[in-house]
Amino acid sequence: MLLLDNSAWTRLVNGDLDEERAETVAEWIEQRQLGTCLPFILEAGYSAQSAADYRQIMSDVAELPTVTINADVERLAKQTQGELAAIGHHRLSPADVMIAACAHKTEGGVLHYDKDFDILAEKTSLVFQSEWLAPRGSR
């Protein structure tokens, strides 16, 4: 399963994808291979423009499988932040660290448009698939 990051979600809802990639993501949703976790849900809610927008976002994300955060995920996230601090990257978003820890725990990946997930995948002990929604630097 790929977990959503808000960087990908924003592009998805704005239709900022080529047709082929949009079809792939639609298949992932239909096959329940695209999921959420609490940090993403909170980020998505934070990006709402109004109460009605918030309700719509929450309704949309409620349709997706959700990975819960447990003590193992919390431990992984704290360990990862420590690993990042040791190499000078501790300023990565706490939400991104938590999403990556959830992806690691589920042996899945993260669908994103954010270079921080590449740093998390390459520079920490977390093992997850870093899947760019669209090529880096694309519109």
N, C-alpha and C positions, 0 to 999 in steps of 0.2 A: 504494500500500500504506500502511496505517496501522500504525505501530509501537506496541506496547503499553508503557504505563507501569505501574509497580506499583500506583499509585492506582486504575487501571482494573481491573487483574488481581484485586486484592483484592475489589472489588465484584462482579466476574464470578463468582469462585469462591464467594462468599458468597450469590449469588443476589439481590443488592440492585438489581434492575432490573425495570422493568415488562415485561410479556410481549412487547409489540411491539419494544422495544429489544433484548431478549434474542434474539428471532428475527432481527433485523437483524445482530447480532453473530455469531450462529450461521451466517448466510449468508456473512458476511465470512470466517469461519474455513473454511467449506466451499469457498469460491472462492479461498482462499489470498491474501486481501487483508488479512489481519491477520498481522503478523510480529513478530519480536523482534530485539534486538541485545544485545550483551554486558552493558551496564549494567543493562538490565531483568532479564536472566537472573540476574545477581548479586543484584539487589534482591529478586527473587522467592525465590531460594535463602535469602537472609538472613532472610526472613519465615517460613521453615519452622519448625514447632513441634517437630519430631522428625526423626530420621534417616529414618523411613518417609515422613513428610510431604515431606521434601526429595526423596527418590527419586521420589515421585509428581509433585511440581511439575516436576522436571527431565524426567520422562517426558512430561508434558503439553506443556511448552513445546518439547520436541524435535520435536513434530509440526508446528510452525509454521515458516514460512520465516524464515531468519535473515539479517540484514544484517551484514556484517563491517565492522569498523573498520579503516580504512587511514590512510595519512599525510594524505590530504586531509581526512578526518573529524577527525583529531587537530588539524590546522591550524585548521579551522573552529571547533572547540570552544575552542581557546586564543584565537582572535580574538574569539569571542563573549563569553568571560569578560572580556576586555579592554573590549569595548563596554559590558558590564554595569557594570563597575567605573567607567567614565567617567560613568555616570548614577546611581551609588549602589546598584546591584542586584547586586553581585558575590557576594552571599551565597546565590544560588540554588544548589540542589543540583548538584554536578558531574555526577551521573548524569543529571539532567534536561537539562543542557547537552549532554552526549554524545548522548542519545537524540534531541534536537532537531537536532543536527548530522547524525546519521544520516538523519533524516527529510528534511532539506534535501538531502543528497547524493543520495537516492533519488527526490527530487521527490514525496515523499509527505506523510504527516502523522503525528500522534501521537494515539492514543486514550488519554484520561486523565480524571482527576477532580482537577485540580491547577491552580490559577491561575497557577503559575509558567510554564506553557507559553504562556499568553496573553501574559505579559510577554516571553517569548523571541520569540514571533511578532510582537509589536507594537513592541518596543523595540530589536531587533537586526537585523542584515542577513540573518539566516537567513530563508528562505522555506519555510514548511511549513504544512500544515493543522492547526490546533489544534482537535481534535474532542473535546468533552466527552462522556463515556460517558453521563452523566445530567445534567440541568440543575443548574447550580451552586447549592449550598445545599440540594439535595434530599437526602433520606435515603440 
